[in-house]
Amino acid sequence: MTEDLLDYWLRIIKPLLPANAWVASRLSHGDYLIQIDWKIENDMHQSNKRSRKIEITIKEAAIDDYLNKDKNERELSDIKMKQWISERYNTFNLDCDDNESHYVSPDKWRISKDVLN
């Protein structure tokens, strides 16, 4: 059931992102971990430049809480998740100064059960 839920949430999240977004997901110690980035074309000198990574972690407690809800409550949680992600995406600084000599840490977004309630 939990892998089906991860696939379902990915279907909700993907339309909020650029069409060319690369999305990887997995289970990690009971949490869902979703990593996202995409090719950006705003630098003529770096044709393969990519956005900063977004790392979304959906906490195990949020997953359990969601699974214990009825259909109507889940639909409300889905709406809240989409709004929460949209708000963060709209203020996300996707461009990073991409020097190969230093590592740019991902933008970490944590979804707890408070976000979905």
N, C-alpha and C positions, 0 to 999 in steps of 0.2 A: 504493500500500500504506500509506503513512504517514497519509493522510487517513482510510482505513478504520480504522487503529489509533486515531487520535484519536476517531473516533465510538465505537469499542469501549470505550475508556477512559471516555468520557463516560457510556456506559450503565452502567459499573461505579460511577462516582462519584455519579450523580444519586440513587440510592436512599439514600445516606448523608446527604442534604441535605433541608431542608424541601421539601414538595411544591410550594410556590409559588416556589421558587428560580428566578431568572433566570440563565441560564448562556449565556455567549458564549465562543466558542473560535476560535482561529486559529493558523496557523503563523507564527512570528516568528524569523527568522534561524536556522532549523533546529530551534528549540525549539517545543514546544507551549505556548501561553498560554491559560489558562482563567480567566475572570473570573466571579465568582458573587456575587450578593446577593439579598435577598428583602425583602418588605414585613413589617415587624414591627408588632404591634398592642398595644404596651405603653404608649403615650402618648396619652391622650385628647385632648391639645391638638394633636397632629400625626398626623392620620389617614393620611397618606401616608409616614410615616417608614420608612426602609429600613435594613437592617443595614449594618454596615461591609462593604466589599467584601473578598472573598478573591481573591487572584490566585495561581493555581497555575501554576508554570512547570515543565514536564517537559523537562529538558535533553536536547540532541541526543545526547550520549553515552549517556544512559539509554535513549533510543529505539533507537539502533543496537544496544546491548547486548541489549535485549529482543528485537529482530528476529532476532538471531543465536542465540537460545535454542530448544530443542526445546519441544514442546507441554507436557510436564510441568513444565519449568522456567518457562515462561510462566505456567502456572496458579499456581505458587508466588509468582511476582512479582506477579500480580494480587491474591492474598491479602495480600501484604505492603503493596501500595499501599493497599488498602482499610483495613487496620489503621492504617497511618500517617496517612491522611486522617481516619479516625474519631477517633484520639487527638488530633489537632490541633483538629478540630471540637468535641470535647467540652470543650476548654479555651478555645475561641475566645470572645472578648468581642464579641458581635455588636452590642451597643448602643453607639452613639457619641453624643457630645454634638453634635447636628446643628445648629450655627449656620451660617446661610448665609454668614457673613462669613469662615469659614475652611475650609480643605480638610482632610479627614481622609484620610490615606494608607491604601491597602489593606493588609491583612495578607498579606504575601508568603510563600508556601510554595514551596520549591524541591525538586523531586524529582530527585535525581541517581541514578546507577546503584547507589550504595551503598544507597539506600532499597529498591531492587528486588532486591537480592541477599541 
